[in-house]
Amino acid sequence: MHLILSNHQPLHCTYTDANSGLVQYKAHTPIKLHLRTTLSRLIDSDIPRRETESAHPQTAASSTGQPQLGTAGRFGLVAEFFWGKDSTIRFGGQDLSSKSYLRKEKVGWLVWEYIFKARDGKEYRWALRPHITTLKVNDASGTVVAEYRDMSMGIMSKARPASFEVFSGFEHMVDEVLSVRWVLI
């Protein structure tokens, strides 16, 4: 799944499927004293609404990242992030301390990588580099699972928007991969 970000701010934008052109995810971080980021995902239209859900139109972010009314579809909460000294991720019905969920490992001079155990029981490794962040299976194979690429203005390379791609065979992990990626921003 290849997602294009509506702007260069991954914590406050929409993530649009590059193939279908449909907004699949929304990230929202209001500017408040207590920072909380929410990640929502498009809900399939064949899933019925709960009786408690409002019939009001859902909002999405425009290309500027600001909320915009009238976007088709409903969005459901995937994860919440509570930023601070002891940041917490609420994902899959669990509250997880980012310090216990992510293990930091030094791999070079001023270069760190982050390891986490996913719900499938396997360990994965985030490698943060300038302009690109790569997620790999943390084993001898080093299979690439996902990549986040910063936007390019086209000065040193071809202009492109920021994007996030989860590769074939790992699509079932998109929610979890996006959620963990945010902690590293």
C-alpha positions in Angstrom: 0.0 0.0 0.0 1.5 3.3 -1.1 0.2 6.3 0.7 0.8 10.0 -0.3 0.8 12.6 2.5 -1.2 15.7 1.9 1.6 17.8 3.3 5.0 17.4 5.0 3.6 17.2 8.5 2.9 13.4 9.2 1.2 14.2 12.5 -1.4 16.6 10.8 -2.3 15.4 7.4 -4.3 12.9 5.3 -2.8 9.7 3.8 -4.2 9.0 0.4 -3.9 5.7 -1.5 -1.7 6.3 -4.5 -3.6 3.9 -6.6 -7.3 4.7 -5.8 -6.9 8.3 -4.9 -9.0 7.8 -1.7 -8.1 9.1 1.7 -7.3 6.1 3.8 -5.9 7.6 7.0 -6.2 11.0 8.8 -3.7 12.2 11.4 -4.7 15.1 13.7 -2.6 16.9 16.3 -4.3 19.9 17.8 -2.1 22.6 19.2 -2.9 22.4 23.0 -1.0 22.3 26.3 -1.4 18.5 26.4 -0.5 17.1 23.0 -2.5 14.2 21.7 -2.3 12.9 18.2 -5.1 10.7 16.7 -4.8 8.4 13.8 -8.1 7.4 12.0 -8.7 5.0 9.2 -11.4 4.9 6.5 -14.1 2.4 7.5 -15.4 0.2 4.7 -18.9 1.3 3.6 -20.3 -2.2 4.0 -19.7 -2.1 7.8 -22.9 -0.8 9.4 -22.9 2.3 11.7 -23.3 1.9 15.4 -26.5 3.3 16.7 -24.5 5.7 18.9 -22.6 7.2 15.9 -23.6 10.6 14.7 -24.9 10.9 11.2 -23.0 14.1 10.7 -20.5 14.3 7.9 -16.9 13.3 8.7 -14.1 15.7 8.3 -10.7 15.3 6.6 -7.7 17.4 6.2 -7.2 19.5 3.0 -3.9 19.8 1.3 -3.0 22.4 3.9 -3.7 19.9 6.7 -6.7 21.9 7.9 -10.0 20.1 8.5 -12.4 20.1 5.6 -16.1 19.1 5.6 -17.7 16.9 3.1 -15.1 14.2 2.6 -16.9 11.0 1.7 -16.6 8.0 4.1 -16.4 7.4 7.8 -13.3 7.2 9.8 -12.6 5.1 12.9 -10.0 5.6 15.6 -6.8 3.4 15.1 -4.4 4.9 17.6 -3.9 7.8 20.0 -0.5 9.2 21.1 -0.1 11.2 24.3 3.1 13.2 24.0 5.2 14.1 26.9 8.0 13.0 29.2 6.5 9.5 29.3 4.8 9.3 25.9 2.0 6.7 25.6 0.5 4.9 22.6 -3.1 3.6 22.8 -3.3 1.0 20.1 -5.3 -2.2 19.8 -7.1 -1.6 23.1 -3.8 -1.3 25.1 -1.9 1.7 26.6 1.8 1.2 25.9 4.7 3.3 27.2 6.8 4.2 24.2 9.9 3.5 26.4 8.8 -0.1 27.0 7.3 -0.7 23.6 10.4 0.6 21.6 13.9 -0.5 22.3 16.6 2.0 21.3 19.8 0.5 19.9 23.0 2.4 18.8 24.3 1.2 15.4 26.8 3.9 14.6 28.1 7.3 15.6 25.0 9.3 16.4 22.9 6.7 14.6 20.1 5.0 16.5 17.6 2.4 15.4 14.4 1.4 17.2 13.1 -2.2 17.7 9.6 -3.2 18.6 7.7 -6.5 18.8 4.5 -6.4 16.7 1.2 -8.1 17.4 2.3 -11.0 15.0 5.1 -11.8 17.6 8.0 -10.8 15.3 10.5 -8.1 16.0 10.9 -5.2 13.6 13.6 -2.5 13.3 13.1 1.2 12.3 16.2 2.7 10.8 16.0 6.5 10.8 18.2 8.2 8.1 18.0 11.7 6.6 14.9 12.0 4.4 14.0 8.2 4.7 12.9 5.9 7.5 12.9 2.2 6.8 11.2 -0.6 8.7 12.8 -4.1 8.4 12.2 -7.5 9.9 14.7 -7.8 12.7 16.3 -11.0 11.6 19.0 -12.2 9.2 16.8 -11.7 6.2 16.4 -7.9 6.9 13.2 -7.9 4.7 12.0 -4.4 4.1 8.5 -3.9 5.4 7.9 -0.2 5.0 9.5 3.1 4.0 8.6 6.7 4.9 10.1 9.3 2.5 10.2 13.0 3.2 8.9 15.3 0.5 11.4 16.6 -2.0 11.3 20.2 -3.4 13.0 19.1 -6.6 16.3 20.9 -6.0 18.7 17.9 -5.6 16.3 15.2 -6.9 12.9 14.9 -8.6 10.1 16.8 -6.7 7.7 14.4 -4.9 5.3 14.6 -2.0 6.0 12.8 1.3 5.0 9.2 1.1 4.6 6.1 3.2 4.7 2.7 1.6 4.0 -0.7 3.2 5.3 -3.4 0.9 3.6 -6.6 -0.4 3.1 -9.3 2.2 2.8 -6.8 5.1 -0.4 -4.9 4.3 -2.1 -6.5 7.3 0.3 -4.4 9.5 -0.5 -0.9 8.0 -2.3 0.3 11.1 0.4 -0.9 13.5 3.3 0.3 11.3 1.8 3.8 10.9 1.1 4.0 14.6 4.7 3.0 15.7 6.2 5.3 13.0 4.6 8.3 14.7 6.4 7.8 18.0 9.7 8.2 16.1 8.9 11.6 14.5 
